[in-house]
């Protein structure tokens, strides 16, 4: 299975939202789009979570040297 980029999945999710907001879908199609959108939303959130864990905060210590600290979620 080929992994999709965050941007590609987000674009697909935006298209699903557009289709659902149009009001042109029958109930069954709307439910299918909703299910697909929820899966894509979870995929994006998982990618963001993994990315956040990789982020490091670069700061300077008292001696002016650059040091790397792990990103801490507030």
DSSP file (Angstrom, degrees, kcal/mol; ACC not computed):
  #  RESIDUE AA STRUCTURE BP1 BP2  ACC     N-H-->O    O-->H-N    N-H-->O    O-->H-N    TCO  KAPPA ALPHA  PHI   PSI    X-CA   Y-CA   Z-CA
    1    1 A X              0   0    0      0, 0.0     2,-0.4     0, 0.0     0, 0.0   0.000 360.0 360.0 360.0 131.1    0.0    0.0    0.0
    2    2 A X        -     0   0    0      1,-0.0     2,-0.4     0, 0.0     0, 0.0  -0.686 360.0-129.3 -83.4 128.2    1.3    3.4   -1.0
    3    3 A X        -     0   0    0     -2,-0.4     2,-0.2     1,-0.0    -1,-0.0  -0.628  21.5-139.4 -78.7 133.1    1.3    6.0    1.8
    4    4 A X        -     0   0    0     -2,-0.4     2,-0.1     1,-0.1    -1,-0.0  -0.595  19.2-109.4 -89.6 153.3   -0.3    9.2    0.9
    5    5 A X     >  -     0   0    0     -2,-0.2     4,-2.3     1,-0.1     5,-0.2  -0.376  25.6-113.4 -75.8 159.9    1.0   12.6    1.9
    6    6 A X  H  > S+     0   0    0      1,-0.2     4,-2.7     2,-0.2     5,-0.2   0.919 118.5  52.2 -55.8 -45.2   -0.7   14.7    4.5
    7    7 A X  H  > S+     0   0    0      1,-0.2     4,-2.1     2,-0.2    -1,-0.2   0.883 108.7  49.5 -63.1 -39.7   -1.5   17.3    1.8
    8    8 A X  H  > S+     0   0    0      2,-0.2     4,-2.0     1,-0.2    -1,-0.2   0.919 113.6  45.3 -66.4 -43.7   -3.0   14.7   -0.6
    9    9 A X  H  X S+     0   0    0     -4,-2.3     4,-2.5     2,-0.2    -2,-0.2   0.895 111.9  52.3 -67.7 -39.4   -5.3   13.3    2.1
   10   10 A X  H  X S+     0   0    0     -4,-2.7     4,-2.5    -5,-0.2    -1,-0.2   0.899 107.9  51.7 -62.6 -40.3   -6.3   16.8    3.2
   11   11 A X  H  X S+     0   0    0     -4,-2.1     4,-1.8     2,-0.2    -1,-0.2   0.910 110.6  48.4 -62.6 -42.0   -7.2   17.7   -0.3
   12   12 A X  H  X S+     0   0    0     -4,-2.0     4,-2.2     2,-0.2    -2,-0.2   0.904 110.9  51.2 -63.3 -41.2   -9.4   14.5   -0.6
   13   13 A X  H  X S+     0   0    0     -4,-2.5     4,-2.3     1,-0.2    -2,-0.2   0.900 107.8  51.8 -63.5 -41.3  -11.0   15.4    2.7
   14   14 A X  H  X S+     0   0    0     -4,-2.5     4,-2.3     1,-0.2    -1,-0.2   0.875 108.7  51.6 -62.5 -37.1  -11.7   19.0    1.5
   15   15 A X  H  X S+     0   0    0     -4,-1.8     4,-2.6     2,-0.2    -2,-0.2   0.895 108.1  51.3 -66.9 -40.0  -13.4   17.5   -1.6
   16   16 A X  H  X S+     0   0    0     -4,-2.2     4,-2.6     2,-0.2    -2,-0.2   0.927 110.3  49.2 -61.4 -44.4  -15.5   15.2    0.5
   17   17 A X  H  X S+     0   0    0     -4,-2.3     4,-2.7     1,-0.2    -2,-0.2   0.923 110.4  50.8 -61.0 -44.2  -16.6   18.2    2.6
   18   18 A X  H  X S+     0   0    0     -4,-2.3     4,-1.3     1,-0.2    -2,-0.2   0.930 111.5  47.6 -59.1 -46.0  -17.4   20.1   -0.6
   19   19 A X  H  X>S+     0   0    0     -4,-2.6     4,-0.6     1,-0.2     5,-0.6   0.901 113.6  47.1 -63.0 -41.8  -19.5   17.3   -1.9
   20   20 A X  H ><5S+     0   0    0     -4,-2.6     3,-0.8     1,-0.2    -1,-0.2   0.883 111.0  51.3 -69.1 -37.1  -21.4   16.9    1.4
   21   21 A X  H 3<5S+     0   0    0     -4,-2.7    -1,-0.2     1,-0.2    -2,-0.2   0.733  96.5  70.5 -71.4 -20.8  -22.1   20.6    1.7
   22   22 A X  H 3<5S-     0   0    0     -4,-1.3    -1,-0.2    -5,-0.2    -2,-0.2   0.791  94.1-140.1 -67.1 -26.3  -23.5   20.7   -1.8
   23   23 A X  T <<5S+     0   0    0     -3,-0.8    -3,-0.1    -4,-0.6    -2,-0.1   0.568  71.0 114.0  78.7   7.3  -26.5   18.8   -0.7
   24   24 A X      < +     0   0    0     -5,-0.6     2,-0.3     2,-0.0    -4,-0.1   0.486  49.0  97.0 -90.4  -3.3  -26.5   16.8   -4.0
   25   25 A X  S    S-     0   0    0     -6,-0.4     2,-0.1    -5,-0.2     0, 0.0  -0.641  72.7-125.4 -90.3 142.1  -25.7   13.4   -2.3
   26   26 A X     >  -     0   0    0     -2,-0.3     4,-2.6     1,-0.1     5,-0.2  -0.354  37.7 -99.0 -72.3 167.0  -28.4   10.8   -1.5
   27   27 A X  H  > S+     0   0    0      1,-0.2     4,-2.3     2,-0.2     5,-0.2   0.903 122.5  50.4 -57.0 -46.1  -28.4    9.6    2.1
   28   28 A X  H  > S+     0   0    0      1,-0.2     4,-2.1     2,-0.2    -1,-0.2   0.920 113.1  45.4 -61.2 -45.2  -26.4    6.4    1.4
   29   29 A X  H  > S+     0   0    0      1,-0.2     4,-2.6     2,-0.2    -1,-0.2   0.884 111.2  53.6 -65.6 -38.0  -23.7    8.3   -0.5
   30   30 A X  H  X S+     0   0    0     -4,-2.6     4,-2.4     2,-0.2    -2,-0.2   0.900 109.1  48.7 -63.4 -40.4  -23.5   11.0    2.2
   31   31 A X  H  X S+     0   0    0     -4,-2.3     4,-2.6     2,-0.2    -2,-0.2   0.908 111.5  49.6 -66.2 -41.5  -23.0    8.3    4.9
   32   32 A X  H  X S+     0   0    0     -4,-2.1     4,-2.5     2,-0.2    -2,-0.2   0.915 112.2  47.9 -62.7 -43.0  -20.3    6.6    2.8
   33   33 A X  H  X S+     0   0    0     -4,-2.6     4,-2.9     2,-0.2    -2,-0.2   0.895 110.8  52.1 -64.2 -39.7  -18.5   10.0    2.3
   34   34 A X  H  X S+     0   0    0     -4,-2.4     4,-2.4     2,-0.2    -2,-0.2   0.935 110.5  47.4 -62.0 -46.7  -18.8   10.7    6.0
   35   35 A X  H  X S+     0   0    0     -4,-2.6     4,-1.9     2,-0.2    -2,-0.2   0.923 114.1  47.1 -60.0 -45.4  -17.2    7.3    6.8
   36   36 A X  H  X S+     0   0    0     -4,-2.5     4,-2.4     1,-0.2    -2,-0.2   0.912 111.5  51.3 -63.0 -42.8  -14.4    7.9    4.3
   37   37 A X  H  X S+     0   0    0     -4,-2.9     4,-2.5     1,-0.2    -1,-0.2   0.875 107.7  52.1 -62.8 -38.9  -13.9   11.5    5.6
   38   38 A X  H  X S+     0   0    0     -4,-2.4     4,-2.2     2,-0.2    -1,-0.2   0.896 110.1  48.9 -65.6 -39.6  -13.6   10.2    9.2
   39   39 A X  H  X S+     0   0    0     -4,-1.9     4,-2.2     2,-0.2    -2,-0.2   0.916 113.6  46.5 -64.3 -43.1  -11.0    7.7    8.2
   40   40 A X  H  X S+     0   0    0     -4,-2.4     4,-2.4     2,-0.2    -2,-0.2   0.874 110.3  53.3 -68.0 -36.7   -9.0   10.4    6.3
   41   41 A X  H  X S+     0   0    0     -4,-2.5     4,-2.5     2,-0.2    -2,-0.2   0.919 109.7  48.1 -62.5 -43.9   -9.4   12.8    9.2
   42   42 A X  H  X S+     0   0    0     -4,-2.2     4,-2.6     2,-0.2    -2,-0.2   0.899 109.7  53.1 -63.2 -40.7   -7.9   10.1   11.6
   43   43 A X  H  X S+     0   0    0     -4,-2.2     4,-2.3     2,-0.2    -2,-0.2   0.929 111.0  46.4 -59.7 -46.0   -5.1    9.5    9.1
   44   44 A X  H  X S+     0   0    0     -4,-2.4     4,-2.5     1,-0.2    -2,-0.2   0.916 112.5  49.7 -63.3 -43.6   -4.2   13.2    9.1
   45   45 A X  H  X S+     0   0    0     -4,-2.5     4,-2.3     1,-0.2    -1,-0.2   0.892 110.3  50.8 -63.8 -39.1   -4.4   13.5   12.9
   46   46 A X  H  X S+     0   0    0     -4,-2.6     4,-2.5     2,-0.2    -1,-0.2   0.913 110.6  49.1 -63.5 -42.8   -2.1   10.5   13.2
   47   47 A X  H  X S+     0   0    0     -4,-2.3     4,-2.4     1,-0.2    -2,-0.2   0.916 111.4  49.1 -62.7 -42.7    0.4   12.0   10.8
   48   48 A X  H  X S+     0   0    0     -4,-2.5     4,-2.7     2,-0.2    -1,-0.2   0.898 110.7  51.0 -63.3 -40.0    0.3   15.3   12.7
   49   49 A X  H  X S+     0   0    0     -4,-2.3     4,-1.6     2,-0.2    -2,-0.2   0.923 111.4  47.0 -63.4 -44.7    0.8   13.5   16.0
   50   50 A X  H  X S+     0   0    0     -4,-2.5     4,-0.7     1,-0.2    -2,-0.2   0.893 113.5  49.1 -63.4 -39.7    3.8   11.6   14.6
   51   51 A X  H >X S+     0   0    0     -4,-2.4     3,-1.1     1,-0.2     4,-0.8   0.909 106.8  54.9 -66.9 -42.3    5.2   14.8   13.2
   52   52 A X  H >< S+     0   0    0     -4,-2.7     3,-0.8     1,-0.3    -1,-0.2   0.871 103.5  56.3 -59.3 -36.8    4.8   16.7   16.5
   53   53 A X  H 3< S+     0   0    0     -4,-1.6    -1,-0.3     1,-0.2    -2,-0.2   0.733 105.4  52.7 -68.0 -21.4    6.8   14.0   18.3
   54   54 A X  H << S+     0   0    0     -3,-1.1    -1,-0.2    -4,-0.7    -2,-0.2   0.612  85.8 106.3 -87.6 -13.7    9.7   14.6   15.9
   55   55 A X    <<  -     0   0    0     -3,-0.8    16,-1.6    -4,-0.8     2,-0.4  -0.441  50.8-166.5 -72.5 136.3    9.8   18.3   16.5
   56   56 A X  E     -A   70   0A   0     14,-0.2     2,-0.6    -2,-0.2    14,-0.2  -0.947  17.4-131.2-120.8 145.9   12.6   19.7   18.6
   57   57 A X  E     -A   69   0A   0     12,-2.9    12,-2.7    -2,-0.4     2,-0.6  -0.851  18.5-149.1 -96.8 123.7   12.9   23.1   20.1
   58   58 A X  E     +A   68   0A   0     -2,-0.6     2,-0.3    10,-0.2    10,-0.2  -0.822  30.2 155.3 -95.7 124.6   16.2   24.8   19.5
   59   59 A X  E     -A   67   0A   0      8,-2.5     8,-3.4    -2,-0.6     2,-0.4  -0.841  39.3-111.2-137.4 174.4   17.4   27.2   22.2
   60   60 A X  E     -A   66   0A   0     -2,-0.3     6,-0.2     6,-0.3     2,-0.1  -0.905  26.0-140.0-110.3 140.8   20.5   28.7   23.6
   61   61 A X    >   -     0   0    0      4,-2.8     3,-2.0    -2,-0.4    -1,-0.0  -0.216  43.0 -81.6 -85.1-174.8   21.9   27.8   27.0
   62   62 A X  T 3  S+     0   0    0      1,-0.3    -1,-0.1     2,-0.1    -2,-0.0   0.749 130.5  54.6 -61.7 -25.1   23.5   30.2   29.4
   63   63 A X  T 3  S-     0   0    0      2,-0.1    -1,-0.3     1,-0.0     3,-0.1   0.378 119.7-107.5 -89.9   4.0   26.8   30.1   27.6
   64   64 A X  S <  S+     0   0    0     -3,-2.0     2,-0.3     1,-0.3    -2,-0.1   0.515  74.2 139.2  83.8   4.4   25.2   31.0   24.3
   65   65 A X        -     0   0    0      1,-0.1    -4,-2.8    -5,-0.0     2,-0.3  -0.606  56.7-115.7 -83.3 143.6   25.6   27.5   22.8
   66   66 A X  E     -A   60   0A   0     -2,-0.3     2,-0.3    -6,-0.2    -6,-0.3  -0.598  37.4-178.4 -77.2 133.9   22.7   26.1   20.9
   67   67 A X  E     -A   59   0A   0     -8,-3.4    -8,-2.5    -2,-0.3     2,-0.5  -0.953  22.2-129.0-132.5 156.0   21.0   23.0   22.4
   68   68 A X  E     -A   58   0A   0     -2,-0.3     2,-0.3   -10,-0.2   -10,-0.2  -0.899  24.0-176.1-109.6 127.0   18.2   20.8   21.3
   69   69 A X  E     -A   57   0A   0    -12,-2.7   -12,-2.9    -2,-0.5     2,-0.1  -0.904  32.6-102.6-118.9 148.4   15.3   20.1   23.6
   70   70 A X  E     -A   56   0A   0     -2,-0.3     2,-0.3   -14,-0.2   -14,-0.2  -0.401  43.3-103.5 -66.9 146.5   12.4   17.8   22.9
   71   71 A X        -     0   0    0    -16,-1.6     2,-0.5   -19,-0.2    -1,-0.1  -0.528  36.0-156.5 -69.3 131.5    9.1   19.5   22.0
   72   72 A X        -     0   0    0     -2,-0.3     2,-0.3    -3,-0.1    -1,-0.0  -0.960  13.2-130.8-116.0 125.4    6.7   19.5   24.9
   73   73 A X              0   0    0     -2,-0.5   -21,-0.0     1,-0.1    -2,-0.0  -0.550 360.0 360.0 -72.4 131.2    3.0   19.9   24.3
   74   74 A X              0   0    0     -2,-0.3    -1,-0.1     0, 0.0    -2,-0.0   0.481 360.0 360.0 -78.7 360.0    1.5   22.6   26.5
